[in-house]
Amino acid sequence: MDQVIQMAGALVVLGAFVANQRHLMSTDSVAFLAMNCVGTAVLAVVAGANGDMGFLLLEGVWSIISLFGLVRALRQPQVTML
């Protein structure tokens, strides 16, 4: 089950990356930032549960930075969804 959760988190992050590379989603959009925040948070939780401290650091910081960007994007008067 752990692997399924890990794969789901990774697919969310990769989905945002692919959408950005195909010019379907900008890096400052709510959707992109939310996908990064959620996907990396899932990966951080799994890394913590498995005791993988390097991966926990990477994914935890990535999730926190994405969360700050998401909050900033949501506070803007005209939010870009995609």
Buried (B, 14 or more C-beta within 10 A) or exposed (E): EEEEBBEBBBEBBEBBBEBBEEEEBBEEBBBBBBBBBBBBBBBBBBBBEEEBEEBBEBBBEBBBBBBEBBEEBEEEEEEEEE
